[in-house]
Amino acid sequence: MSGTLERKADGSAGDADYGSIGVVYKNYRAADPRIAAFVHAALGGARSVLNIGAGTGSYEPVDRQVTAVEPSATMRERRPKELPVAIDAFAEQLPFADGAFDAAMGTFTVHQWANLAGGLAEARRVTRGPVVFLTCDPTLLKTYWLFEMHPR
């Protein structure tokens, strides 16, 4: 996770090419209301929220002022119209002033970053309050029992 940012044709960074999988991403990825409730509760009373690696906005709170950051043009294009337009940027180089947001969040994004420590430092730099990331270890997904039923 520490290396240079290598962006694919549509701007995707990391181990996934959202230029190809992003076309049908929303058909398979939907927010689980229980997880959404957990993420929203973790944001506390934050009014301004930065969503890093926002994708299609599955877990984005609609009751707060959200600024979305997403490097993939494909994913930015597939965001629902009722959500804010995402900015073309990535975690390691956020184009915002220090302390610009009450909170920051991201769901299933950190494994896409070229530099985890750098991305987390940037999230902390631009955020005055909670920094909330929901993630998993993608290398362990194939060991999960559900993978046998629904492999990629």
C-alpha positions as CSV (number, residue, x, y, z in Angstrom):
1,M,0.0,0.0,0.0
2,S,2.9,2.3,-0.1
3,G,3.8,3.3,-3.6
4,T,3.1,5.6,-6.4
5,L,-0.4,6.3,-7.6
6,E,-1.0,4.6,-10.8
7,R,-4.3,5.7,-12.3
8,K,-6.1,3.7,-14.9
9,A,-7.7,5.2,-18.0
10,D,-10.9,6.4,-16.1
11,G,-8.9,7.6,-13.1
12,S,-9.3,4.5,-11.0
13,A,-6.4,3.8,-8.6
14,G,-5.7,0.6,-6.8
15,D,-6.4,-3.0,-7.6
16,A,-9.8,-2.5,-9.3
17,D,-10.5,-1.0,-12.7
18,Y,-13.8,0.8,-12.1
19,G,-13.8,1.8,-15.8
20,S,-14.9,-1.8,-16.5
21,I,-16.6,-3.0,-13.3
22,G,-18.2,0.4,-12.5
23,V,-20.6,0.0,-15.4
24,V,-22.7,-2.6,-13.4
25,Y,-21.4,-1.8,-9.9
26,K,-24.7,-0.3,-8.7
27,N,-26.5,-3.5,-9.8
28,Y,-24.5,-5.6,-7.2
29,R,-23.5,-3.1,-4.5
30,A,-26.3,-1.8,-2.4
31,A,-26.1,-0.3,1.1
32,D,-27.1,-2.5,4.0
33,P,-29.3,-0.3,6.3
34,R,-27.6,-1.8,9.4
35,I,-24.2,-0.8,8.2
36,A,-25.4,2.6,7.1
37,A,-26.9,3.2,10.6
38,F,-23.5,2.3,12.1
39,V,-21.5,4.6,9.8
40,H,-24.0,7.5,10.3
41,A,-23.9,7.1,14.1
42,A,-20.1,7.1,14.0
43,L,-20.2,10.4,12.3
44,G,-21.8,11.9,15.4
45,G,-23.2,15.4,15.1
46,A,-21.0,16.3,12.1
47,R,-22.7,18.6,9.6
48,S,-20.0,18.7,6.9
49,V,-18.7,15.3,5.8
50,L,-16.0,14.4,3.3
51,N,-16.7,11.0,1.7
52,I,-13.3,9.7,0.4
53,G,-13.5,7.1,-2.4
54,A,-17.2,7.9,-2.6
55,G,-18.0,5.7,-5.5
56,T,-21.8,5.7,-6.2
57,G,-22.5,7.0,-2.7
58,S,-24.0,3.9,-1.1
59,Y,-23.4,4.9,2.5
60,E,-23.4,8.7,2.1
61,P,-25.6,10.4,4.6
62,V,-28.4,12.5,2.9
63,D,-29.1,14.6,6.0
64,R,-25.7,16.4,6.0
65,Q,-23.6,18.5,3.7
66,V,-21.4,15.9,1.9
67,T,-18.4,16.6,-0.3
68,A,-17.6,13.4,-2.3
69,V,-14.2,12.5,-3.7
70,E,-13.9,9.8,-6.3
71,P,-10.9,9.2,-8.7
72,S,-12.9,7.0,-11.1
73,A,-14.8,8.9,-13.8
74,T,-17.0,5.9,-14.3
75,M,-18.1,5.8,-10.7
76,R,-18.6,9.6,-10.6
77,E,-20.9,9.3,-13.6
78,R,-23.0,6.6,-11.9
79,R,-23.7,8.5,-8.7
80,P,-27.5,9.1,-8.3
81,K,-28.6,12.6,-9.3
82,E,-29.9,13.4,-5.8
83,L,-26.3,13.0,-4.4
84,P,-23.6,15.7,-4.8
85,V,-21.3,15.5,-7.8
86,A,-18.1,13.9,-6.8
87,I,-14.7,15.7,-7.2
88,D,-12.0,14.0,-9.1
89,A,-9.3,13.5,-6.4
90,F,-7.8,10.7,-4.3
91,A,-7.1,10.2,-0.6
92,E,-3.4,10.9,-0.7
93,Q,-3.8,14.4,-2.1
94,L,-7.0,16.0,-0.9
95,P,-7.6,19.4,-2.4
96,F,-9.0,21.0,0.7
97,A,-7.8,23.3,3.5
98,D,-6.8,22.0,6.9
99,G,-9.8,21.3,9.1
100,A,-12.3,22.0,6.3
101,F,-14.8,19.3,7.4
102,D,-16.5,18.2,10.6
103,A,-16.0,14.5,9.7
104,A,-14.6,12.3,7.0
105,M,-15.7,8.8,6.0
106,G,-15.0,6.1,3.5
107,T,-16.4,2.7,2.8
108,F,-14.4,-0.1,1.2
109,T,-11.8,2.3,-0.2
110,V,-8.5,2.1,1.8
111,H,-7.4,-1.1,0.0
112,Q,-7.4,1.0,-3.2
113,W,-5.0,3.6,-1.9
114,A,-1.3,3.7,-3.0
115,N,-0.3,5.0,0.4
116,L,-2.5,4.1,3.4
117,A,-0.6,6.2,5.9
118,G,-0.6,9.2,3.5
119,G,-4.3,8.9,2.8
120,L,-5.1,8.6,6.5
121,A,-2.9,11.6,7.3
122,E,-4.7,13.6,4.6
123,A,-8.1,12.6,6.0
124,R,-7.0,13.8,9.5
125,R,-5.6,17.0,8.1
126,V,-8.8,18.1,6.5
127,T,-11.1,16.9,9.3
128,R,-11.9,18.5,12.7
129,G,-13.8,15.6,14.1
130,P,-14.4,11.9,13.5
131,V,-12.7,10.0,10.7
132,V,-14.8,6.8,10.0
133,F,-13.7,4.1,7.6
134,L,-15.5,0.8,7.0
135,T,-13.2,-1.7,5.4
136,C,-12.2,-5.4,5.1
137,D,-9.1,-7.3,4.1
138,P,-9.8,-8.3,0.4
139,T,-7.2,-11.0,0.6
140,L,-9.4,-12.8,3.1
141,L,-12.6,-12.6,1.1
142,K,-12.0,-15.9,-0.7
143,T,-11.9,-17.6,2.7
144,Y,-15.4,-16.4,3.6
145,W,-18.1,-19.2,3.2
146,L,-20.2,-17.0,1.0
147,F,-17.5,-16.7,-1.7
148,E,-18.1,-20.4,-2.7
149,M,-21.7,-19.5,-3.5
150,H,-21.0,-16.2,-5.3
151,P,-17.4,-16.0,-6.6
152,R,-16.4,-13.0,-8.8
